[in-house]
Amino acid sequence: MESNDASTLAGAVLGRFAAAIERATGPFILGISALQGSGKSTLGAGLIQAARARGWGAVTLSLDDAYLSHDERQALARKIHPLLATRGVPGTHDLALLVSTLDALAKASPERPVPVPRFDKGNDDRYPEALWPTEAEVPRLVILEGWCLGLEPQDDAALEAPVNALERNEDADGTWRRWVNTQLQAYLPLWRTLDALVVLEAPSWDVVARWRDEAEQPLRARGEPRAMDPATLTRFLQHYERLSRHALVTLPARADLRIRLDPHRTPTRPL
């Protein structure tokens, strides 16, 4: 999505909720749910700019910034299943941190500034809290974004058959996927704090995988140490394929605003 298009989309999305944001007695929590590479961070940044242009305080909080620490996920991998060493799936986030941050933002003041968590993906761990940005006033708008935002657990029967080689070869008995699905239940109270949910709807899982590969290509070209080759990326994405496919089927019906994207990340119709 081009920057001008992203700015136009952000303005249109904010316009949809402007009246409700104006009426809100506390921070209006706007959820953005979108699979990897769909443009949720770009939309979030555009919404922050559009809100500030209206004179509104605004802050973004991402599920990605509230991962459990590296050591905590390694402990889960040892105790529950080795696949939990990889961040991203439900159960690898610090829900208490997310909830406490949202609660604190509603009471922010110069005397009680609120640290907003940030995660260093290059080091696979949180930045030290001293490096987190702080908010010293109650924001009018809080954007909470994530790839599985708003998602409900799957039925038990849907967990029986593996959906890819990772599940078939590394989770043959279903321990990992059942544990992750159970953890998703604990996210539902957080979803209920949303005042509205925007879903950026990708055309298909195959397109999402292609978008994610496109994001990786410049890293490979520069020889970045953390760049993933195609085989490594394919395995990485298989951690998220099950719930991503579940999201594509179920989340649009739960959205307050559904934005269908074409294979170029362009909305298929004006808002």
C-alpha positions, -999 to 999 in steps of 0.1 A, spaced: 0 0 0 15 34 -10 19 60 17 -7 83 1 -32 55 -1 -24 45 35 -30 81 47 -63 83 28 -74 49 43 -65 60 78 -84 92 74 -115 73 62 -113 48 90 -109 75 117 -139 93 101 -160 62 106 -154 63 144 -149 100 150 -183 106 165 -180 77 189 -145 88 198 -158 123 206 -185 108 228 -162 85 247 -157 94 284 -123 76 284 -98 64 259 -115 49 228 -99 15 222 -98 7 185 -87 -27 175 -69 -35 142 -68 -71 134 -48 -82 103 -26 -111 94 11 -108 88 20 -83 60 -15 -69 57 -6 -34 67 -19 -31 102 12 -12 115 10 12 85 -27 18 92 -20 22 129 6 49 122 -17 67 98 -44 67 124 -21 82 150 -12 110 125 -49 116 116 -59 117 153 -32 141 162 -42 163 132 -76 166 150 -58 176 182 -64 142 198 -39 124 219 -33 89 205 -11 59 212 -5 25 196 -2 -7 216 7 -39 198 3 -75 208 38 -79 194 52 -55 220 39 -76 249 55 -109 242 68 -129 271 105 -125 276 129 -148 258 136 -167 290 99 -170 298 92 -186 264 122 -209 267 107 -221 300 74 -227 283 92 -247 256 108 -269 282 76 -273 303 49 -275 276 62 -280 241 93 -270 221 73 -250 196 65 -224 223 101 -211 220 88 -192 189 69 -160 197 36 -151 182 9 -177 191 -16 -172 219 1 -181 252 33 -163 243 20 -128 253 20 -112 287 -17 -105 290 -13 -89 324 10 -64 310 -14 -55 282 -43 -51 305 -24 -31 331 -11 -8 304 -46 -1 291 -58 5 326 -30 29 333 -34 48 301 -69 57 313 -53 74 343 -21 88 328 -9 122 340 24 141 342 28 128 378 20 92 367 33 88 331 26 53 316 54 33 301 42 16 268 59 -17 262 82 -22 232 98 -54 219 131 -58 202 125 -84 175 162 -84 165 171 -97 200 139 -116 205 133 -99 238 117 -68 253 136 -36 254 145 -25 289 116 -6 305 138 25 307 137 26 268 99 23 266 81 55 255 58 71 281 24 87 279 19 116 303 -18 123 295 -49 103 289 -51 96 252 -84 102 233 -76 72 211 -57 39 219 -50 16 189 -45 -20 199 -33 -41 169 -23 -77 163 -25 -106 139 -49 -126 161 -68 -97 177 -104 -106 183 -100 -143 174 -120 -169 194 -108 -205 200 -115 -233 175 -138 -262 182 -120 -293 195 -128 -312 164 -110 -287 142 -78 -295 160 -76 -332 152 -60 -330 117 -27 -312 112 -29 -283 87 8 -284 76 41 -302 79 51 -284 111 20 -297 129 23 -331 113 60 -336 121 65 -316 153 31 -317 169 19 -351 159 -2 -357 190 -16 -321 189 -3 -310 223 10 -277 211 -21 -267 190 -45 -277 218 -25 -258 244 -24 -227 222 -62 -230 215 -69 -232 252 -47 -201 259 -68 -182 234 -97 -184 258 -78 -162 282 -76 -134 255 -114 -130 252 -117 -105 282 -91 -84 265 -110 -85 232 -141 -73 251 -124 -41 261 -123 -30 224 -148 -2 216 -146 -12 179 -127 -37 157 -113 -31 123 -104 -61 103 -80 -59 73 -91 -90 53 -64 -106 32 -75 -125 0 -61 -158 12 -34 -175 34 -13 -180 3 -13 -143 -4 -3 -136 32 26 -159 29 37 -141 -2 35 -107 15 56 -120 44 82 -132 19 82 -99 2 90 -82 35 119 -106 40 135 -101 6 152 -68 14 167 -83 45 182 -112 25 195 -87 -1 213 -67 26 227 -99 42 209 -92 75 218 -119 101 181 -123 111 169 -127 75 151 -160 68 158 -180 37 126 -194 20 127 -227 37 132 -211 72 104 -186 65 80 -214 53 85 -233 86 82 -200 106 48 -192 90 35 -226 97 34 -217 134 6 -192 125 -12 -209 96 -39 -227 115 -51 -197 134 -46 -174 104 -69 -196 83 -94 -196 112 -92 -158 113 -99 -155 76 -131 -175 80 -144 -161 113 -132 -126 120 -149 -106 92 -183 -114 108 -171 -99 141 -157 -67 126 -173 -33 131 -154 -23 100 -143 -49 74 -117 -38 48 -112 -64 21 -78 -62 5 -67 -72 -30 -34 -90 -36 -16 -56 -37 -30 -47 -2 -54 -22 -18 -90 -20 -4 -113 -36 -30 -140 -8 -24 -140 27 -10 -150 31 27 
